[in-house]
Amino acid sequence: MIYFLTVNYYSTNLVIKLINSIHKTSHADYKVIIINNSPDDNIDNLKTESVLIFNAGTNLGFGCACNLGLQWIYNQDPQAYVWIINPDAYLIEDTLDKVKLFLDCHPEISIIGTIIYTPTGKVWFAGGQFISTTGKILNKDLLTQADTGYVSCEWVSGCSLIINYRIFSDCPLFDPAYFLYYEDFDFCKRYANQGHSIVVTKQFSVVHQSSSITNRNIFIKTKHSTYSYLLTLERYTNLLVQTIRITRLILYAFVLIFVKPQVALGKLYGVLIYWKRCLTAIR
């Protein structure tokens, strides 16, 4: 069974498009699990035998909301495949049939990222790299020269990733320290460090209407992104890299203050939240 897991935050219309795209791509068995992170009552109208909705009660953030669904699915079916997908993404062509074939041929892979396109057909994601000596987290097209069906990489986007529960002895979960952004990077790095395989494939794809949800409030988006990035640097780089990156980030924020004030303030506020966390930890 394939379970689609998505998080709703005032995005019912987008979720409808996602569900319709899943239905059109295959007659295979699947269920859609929606974690409702907002008081969006309209989402309840989507309930069917194959669409289940769980109300979080508050905005838990992306990772923690996904954890509710991941744990529920694991309790129901520890042999399942879970496809985490953004509500502002949707399937194209006969995607689900291709996924079933891929999973049958490669049962040894733990976490699979799909190639992600923009609505105009441009590649939005095709593999992630990380340079620990500089702190750069890169989105690179690793599939351009790929001759095989997939390529190993260091991380894949939480916009569209598939988890093979059969490889895990316990339910894989996101770190609740992340509210939004970089939780997918941390998820992949943690499980890769435990020996799990992380790959990206060009055998199937999704279309993503990039930032159609998070761009509603640039200040909040930038705040969470900045904090999560600094937390990630703390975990996966060294003190020198952290110091250089945070200094550049602050200087850049002051440059932006008169041009893009919401972005600048979001960056500075994210830094302050991170510093507050560090001081609390020291105490």
Secondary structure as UniProt FT lines:
FT   STRAND          2..8
FT   HELIX           12..25
FT   STRAND          30..36
FT   HELIX           41..46
FT   STRAND          51..55
FT   HELIX           62..76
FT   TURN            78..79
FT   STRAND          81..85
FT   TURN            87..88
FT   STRAND          89..91
FT   TURN            93..94
FT   HELIX           95..105
FT   TURN            107..108
FT   STRAND          111..117
FT   TURN            119..120
FT   STRAND          123..125
FT   STRAND          128..131
FT   TURN            132..135
FT   STRAND          136..139
FT   TURN            142..145
FT   STRAND          150..152
FT   TURN            158..159
FT   STRAND          160..164
FT   HELIX           165..167
FT   TURN            176..177
FT   HELIX           183..193
FT   TURN            194..195
FT   STRAND          198..208
FT   TURN            210..213
FT   HELIX           214..216
FT   HELIX           218..236
FT   HELIX           239..256
FT   TURN            257..259
FT   HELIX           261..282
//
